[in-house]
Amino acid sequence: MQKKVYVIGHRNPDADSVVSAAAYARLKQLQRQDNCVAARAGKINPQTEYIFDRFAVALPEFLPDLIPKAEHYISGKPVTVNEDDSVWNALELLQKDDSEVVPIVDRDGVYMSMFHYNSFARYIIANISPRKKSAFPLSLDHLAATINAQPLTLFNSSEIRKSPIVVAASYSEHFKESIQAEGPENTLVIVGDRWDIQKDCIELGVRALILSGGNVPSRELIELAQEKQITVLVSPYDTSSTAMLIIYSVAVGVLGDDSVPLVRLYDPVWSFRQTLSKAHSRHLPVTDDEGRVMGVIFEGDLTKEPNVEVIMVDHNEPGQAVEGIENFKILEVIDHHRLGNLSTRYPITFINRVVGSTCTIITNLYREQKVPLEKGMASILLCGILADTLALQSATVTETDIETAEYLSSITGLDIKALSQELQAAANRTSTLSAQEIVTLDMKEYTERDVFFTVSQIEIDNSEALLERQAEIAAALEEARAAKGSLFAALLVTDVTVLDSLLFVSGNKSFTGHINFPVTAQAVYELKGVVSRKKQLIPLLSELVEKWIVGNRV
């Protein structure tokens, strides 16, 4: 499969994260990097859904994780052979691709079995024996192609039937008795220049008459064969060579090894690694959910670089990234948050700017690289800036954000104030979700000196509505905290009408005792003027965590 570069934001993505991924992937595509794909690492919130619907822009692909899977290690177009194709063609495929196996598929393209040299050898051993008569399933089309025959007459050529092979080496009477015993309608007869045997075969009604050594029968015999609908083929090879080559025209489907287990495209590597090590030639077929072959995976493929690379947007901490990202090469990071503990084995492009939104950075990359913005992309980028900066009212807003928003407004014709009101109305729908959805929609994970905690955030125009659901939210936070084993889990509810917030906290009692914010309800704190999780809240919480650590280690 072609290498993919996923442009992806953090887990539980907000509008800034999803829009940044979509817009930056599009920038790459416009620069002829067609393998760049926009992705998202979680469920979108109502506001983000509204933005993409409003401007008819396709949502980034949902990527639940980046745990290594079979699809990440197969490359190139899948090579298969149809069950009705000849063994000769299958062997040519193996030689052409310098491979040891080729999957066999049915008429609908669905995987059936695996063809390899051992399966061919086993078939020959089982069927080529002087102690028994063998019939070979083949079509006359494949037979003619395999022996490079010149057809003089050809009937029912694509039909696959089991046919015994007879070499005309006895006197005419004995020969006719032998053919009649075999059943002439299915028999293939190889004969040289004996016109009497040729005529007997046609009159007996054999399936096909094969003349070896390039011998051509008389016009009368050809006309008789045409009249009786008997196939006549002229082989350029001698009798023994022709007989040997006929075996290679057998339908490959009967030689397939159906004991080889298949792997699904999305199966994680750990689930089939042991099976792969024991498979024939250490190869396994890889199929999609419908059974269509996507490729073949070889044990050695797992030692190569996977066919996936990643560009991280709107985050730089592994703890906030899609699960499994550590297994893949990170090409770039574009972000506006604090620096985390990301490390790579190689130099990368790292853009981190002090602005209120990653969408601001992406927009200016278009401008710096002189790539015109499509109206749909410009529109959602403006939405991303307004959503992440509380309509340019957040403490994180910079002059760059304001200038960039005005630039996008001018090229889209969208009014900043009216659009902000639309976005806020969409964000308010978040408060109608279940407490669990509210807590997990925009949850970010943080680590301070090996102490782990999570902070979620929603923005609405009436924080009192959530205060009435305090018990429900507290239970959801505690469930999230227990599931992740964190010191505490918090939810910042920002009221955009007054630019204040409420902080709901569920945590270890030894920690919550250190919280000295004004209390407005049980485990709910009032934060006047605090609207930014990144710039205002996290520094406060980090300081409390430091104090807790010191107090617990004394």
N, C-alpha and C positions, 0 to 999 in steps of 0.2 A: 504494500500500500504506500501511496505517496506520503512523504513526511508532512506532518501538520505542525503548525505553530499556533498554540492556543493563547489568545490574549484574554486574560481572566482576572477578575477582581477577587475580593476576599469572600470568605464564607458569610452566609446570611447577608447578602449584598443589599446596599441602599441604591438610590438612583444614581449618585455620582459614580459608584463602582460599575454598575451595569452599562451606563451610558459611555463611560470612559472606554470600556472594553469594546463596545460596538464601534465607536468613532475611531479608535486607534487601529483596530483591525481593518476598518475601511480605508484609512490612510495608507496602511501597508499594501492593501490590494491595489489602490490607485497608483502605487509605486511599483507595480508588477510583481508583488509578492503574493501570488494567488493562493499560496498554501496557508496564509494566516486566517484563522477562524476565531470569531468572537465567541466567548463562552461565559457562563455564570456558574457560580459554585453553590447556589442554593435557590430557594423559593423567593420570588420577587414580592415586594410589598405593593399595596394598592396604588400608591403614588407612582411607582415605577411602571406598573402596568398601564396606568392612565397615560403616561408620557409616550410610551411606544405605540399605544393604540391611537392616541390623538394625532400623531404625525406619521402614522402608517409605516413605521420602521420595524423591521423584523427583530424580534428578541434574540439575543445571543443564545447559542446552543446550551442546553442544560448539561452540565458536567458534574455528576454527583461526587466523583472522586478521580484521582489519578493513580490508583493502585495498578501496578503493572499487569497488563492483560495480553492475551494472545494477539489482539489487533495491533499492539504496539511493536511487535517484533516480526511481522510478515511484511514483505516488500515486493514491489512489482505486481504485474497483472497475474491473476491466477491462471495456471495452465492445467487443463483437464482433457480427458478423452471420453467420447461418448461410448456408452455400452455396446452400441452396434458397430462401432468403428473396428478396424482390423488390428490384430496384434502387430502387424508390420508398421502401421502408423504410430502405434503406441511406443514401439521400440525406437522409431525415428525421433519421437518427442523426447524420450529419455536422453538420446545421444545429442540432440540439438541443444537442450537445456543443461547438458552435463549433470543430469540429475539421476537419482537412484529410484525415485518413485514418481508416479503420476496418478492423481485421483481419477476414478471412473465415475461418470455421472449418468443418470438416466435421461430419457428423452425430454424431461422437463428441467434438466440441469441440476437435479438433486443428487447429492453424494450417495454412491452405492458401496464402493469398495476401493481398495488401493491396488494398483498394478505395479509390480516390481519384478526384477529378474528372477527372484526365487519363486514367485507365483507362476511365472512362465515355465521355469524348469520343472516345477512340480506337475504342471499340466502335461508337459511332454512325457515325463516319466510315467504318469498315470495312463496316458492314452496311446503312446507309440510303443506297442508291444506285438511281437510276432505271434503271441499266444492268444490274442483276441482281436476281434474286428472292432474298429473304431469309426465313429461317424463324427464329423466336425461341423459345428454350427457356423455357417458363413453365408455371405451374399455373393452373387456372381459379379457384382460391381467391384467389391473388395478383392475377389479372386483375380479378376482381370487386371486391376491396378497393381496387385502384389507381384504377379508374374510378368508384368509388362506385356500382356497379351493383346493381340489385334482381334477385336470381335468381328466375326463375319455375320453372325446372327445373335440376337440378345433378347431374352424374354424373362419377365418377372425378376429383373436383375437386382432389385433392392431387397427382395424378400430373404430373410435369414432362415435357413433350414439346415437340419442335420443331414450331412451327406457323407457316405462312405467313399473312399478313393480306390479306384480299381485301375491297375496298369494292364493293358491288353498284351499278354505275353503267351497266351496259349492258342491252340487251334480254334477255329471259328465255332464249332459245335460245343466244345468244352466252355468256350468263352460265353456263349449265349446262355448256357445252363447256369454258369456262375453269376451272370448279371441278373437273370430272372430270380435267382435265389436271394440276391441282395435287395431286390426291389428297384427296378430301373428308374422310376420317376424321381428318385432322390440321388441316384448314383452319378459320380463324376468319373469319367473314363479318360485316361491318358493313353494316347496311341500315336504311333509314328506315321509312316507312309503306307500302311496296309489299308487299301481302299475297301476290301471286303469287311474288315472289322469296323471301319468308319460307317459303312452302310448298315451293318447289323445294329450298331449303337443307335443310329437315327431311327431305324424301324422299330427297335425295342422301346424307344421313348425315354432314353436316359435324360437326366437333368441337364447335363452339359457334356459336350465332346470337346476334349482339349488335345489339339494336335501339337506334339513336341517337335523341336528342331526346326521350326519355321515352316513345316509342311503345310501346303494349302490344298484342300480337297478339290475335286472336280466341280465345275459349275452345276452339274446335275445333282450332286450331293448337297451343295449349298441350297439349291432350290427345294430339294426334298426336306432339308432341315427347316427351311423357312415355312414350308407347307405344314410340317408337323410341330412347329414352334419349339424346336430344339436349339438350345444355345450352342454355338460353335465358336471356340476360341483358338487362336493360333499363338502358341508360346514360342518365344525365340530361343528358349533353353532346351537342353536335351531332356530325356525322360526322367532321369534321376533328380536333376536339378529342379525340374518343374514340380515333381512330387513333393520334394522337400519344401519348396516355396509355398505350396498350397496350404501347408500347416500354418504359415504366417498370416494367412487371410482369415483365420478364425476370428469371430467376434470377440473382442477383448473382454466383454462383460463376463464371460464364463471363466476367465482366468483370474478375476479379481480376488484379492484377499480381504474378506469381509470381517476378519478378526481384528483388524486395525481399528482402535477406538478413535472417534473424532472429537475435536475440540471446538467449542463454540467461540465465536469472535470475542465475546465479552467475558470469557472465563479467565479468572485471575491466574497468573503464572504458577503460584504455589499449588493450585488445585490439580495441575497436570504435569508438573515437573518430573515426578517419579515415573509416571506412565510414559512420558517422552523418553526417559533414559532406558526404558525396557522395550520400546517399540522397534519394529524392523527398521534398520538403517537409522534409527533415532529420528524418524520423521513422523509427524501426525498431520492429518488434514484439518483445516480450519474452515468452519462453515458459519453462515449467519443463522438466524433463528428459523428460517424456512428450509435450511439444509443445503442452500446453494454454497458452493465452494468459493471461499475468499482467498485461499492460498494454502501453502504447506509450511509448517513450522519445523525447523531442524534444531536439535539440541544446541548446536553451535550458534544459532541465532540469538540465544539468550545471553551470550557473552558480548554481543555487539551493542552499539548505541541504539536505543529504541527510536522509532520513527515519529516521536513526539518531542517538541520543545515548547518552552513556556515564556510568555511575557507577562509579568505581574503588573497590574495597575491598581492604584488606590490602596496599596498596602505593601509592606516590605518585611513583615514578620512571619516566619514559617508557621507560627501558631495560629495565624489568621488566614493562612492560605488553604487552598483546596487540599483535602487529605491525599497524601502520596506524592506531593510535589517534589519531595527530596529525591525521588527516583529519576528525575528528568532534568535536562539541561535548562537553566534559566538564562535567557538571552538578554532581557532588559527588565528594569524596574522603573516605573513612573509613578511618583507618589508625592504626597504633601504632608505626611505624618512624621512622627518622631522615628528615629532610626532604631530598629530592633536588632536581633542577633543573627541576621542573615549572613551566611558565608557561602562562597562558591570556590570551586577549584580552578577557576579561570577568570580573566577580566570580563566584565560585562558593562553594558550601557546602563548607567544609574542616574536618573534625573529626579531630584528631590528639591522642590521649590517651596518657599514660604508663601503659600497662597491658601485661599479658603476652599478650593475645590480642585480635584484632579482634572475635571473638565476644562478648567482654565488653562492648565498646562497643555492638554491635548489640542485645544483650539489654537494656541499660539505655536504649536509644532506645525500645524497646517500652514500658518502664516509664515513661519520661518523657512519652511521648505517649499513655499510658493505653490501649494496645492490648493486649488479652489475647493471650497466647502459646498457640498450638495445641500439643498435647502432642508431636507429632512434631517440630515446630520447636524447642521447648524442649529436647527430648532431644538433637538433633544439635548445638544450641548448647553444651550442657554438654560433649558430646564434643569440640567444637572448642576449648573452653577447656582441657580436660585434655590434648588432643593437643599444643597449642602451648606448654603450660607444663610439660611432663613431669610430668603429674599433680600440678600445683601445687608442683613441686620446683625449677623453673628459677629462675635468677637474675633473670629478668624479672618474676616474680610480684609482684603488689601486693595490698594488702588489698582493693582493689576486685575483683580477680579471685577471691579466696577467697570474699568475700561473695556475688558473683554466682553462682559455682558452687554455693554452698550454697542460694541461692534457687532455682536451676534444679533442684537435687536434690530440694528440698521439693515443687515443683509437678509433678515427673515421677515421684516415688517411686523414683528410681534411686540406688543407693548409689555414692558417689564412688569408694571404694576398689575395689569389685568391677568397676565400669565401667572404671576405669583399667587394671586387669589385662586385661580384654577387649581394650581398645584396644592395649595393648602386645603382646598375643599376635597381633593382626592386623598390627601394625607389623613384627613379627619376620619375617613372610612376605616382607618387602622383601629380606632378605638372600639369598633363594633366586633372586632375579631375575638376569638377565644383568648384567655389569659396566656395560654401556652404559645399561641401564635404571636401575640404581642411581645412576649419575652424573647422569643427565638428569631424574630424577623431580622433584626439588625444587631445581633449579638456579636461582640468582638471579645477576643481572648487576650489577656495580658499576663506577663510574667515579670515579677520584681524579685530579684535575688532568689530564684527558684520557687517563689510563691506564686501560685496560679489563681487568677480571678477573672470574672467576665463582667462586662458592662454592655447593656443594650440601651437603645435610645429610640424614642418615637417623638414626633412633633404634632401637636394638635392645637386647637384653638379653645379648648376647655378642659383643663387638667382636673377639674372637680369631678368630671364624669368617670375618670379612672380612680380617683380617691374613694369613690363609693364602692369600687370593686377591690378594695385593699386586700381582703382576706383571700380572694381568688388569685390575685396577682402574687401575693406572698407565697401561696402554695405552689404556683408555677415556678417561681424563682427558686424555691427550696428543692423542687424536683430537678431543675436544671443544675443546681449546685451539687446535689448528690450524684447525679449522673456523671458529671465531669470531675468530681472530687476536688472542687475548687474551695478556696478559703471563704469566698463569698460570691454571690451573684447579685448584680444591681441592675435596675432599670431607671434611666433618666427620662422623665416625661417633661418635655419642653412645651410651654404655653407660648405660642408665637404672637399672641395678642398683647402680652405684657412683657415678653422676653425674660421670664422667670421659669424655674423648673422645680419639679418634685423628684426626689430620689427614693425609690423603693429598694430596700436591701434585705437579703436573707443570707445569714452567714454564721460562722463560728462565733459563739457568744464571747469568747476571749478577744475576738477582733471587734465585733460590733460595739463593745464597751468603749473602744477608743474613738468612735465617731462622735464628734462634738458639734455637728451641724444642728441648727434649730429643728426641733421635732414638731411635726404637724399632726401625726397619727402614729400608731404603733408601727415601728420599723419604716416610717416614711419621714423624710427630711425635706425641709424647705430651703431651696438654694436661690436666693435673690440675685438676679443679674447673670446667672449661670445658664448659658445656652449651648456652649461648645463642649462636647465630650472630650475632644482631642486637646484643646488648648486650656480649658478651665477645670474640668472635672478630674481628668486622669492625673494631673500633677498633684491635686489635693489627695486623691486616693492613694497614690504612690507614697506620699509622705506618711499617711496613716499606716500603710503596710510596713514601711521602714520602722516606724515606732513600735509596731506590734512585734516585728522580728527581733528588735533589740530587747524589748520587754520579755520575750519568751526565751531568750538565750542568756539572760542574766542569771 
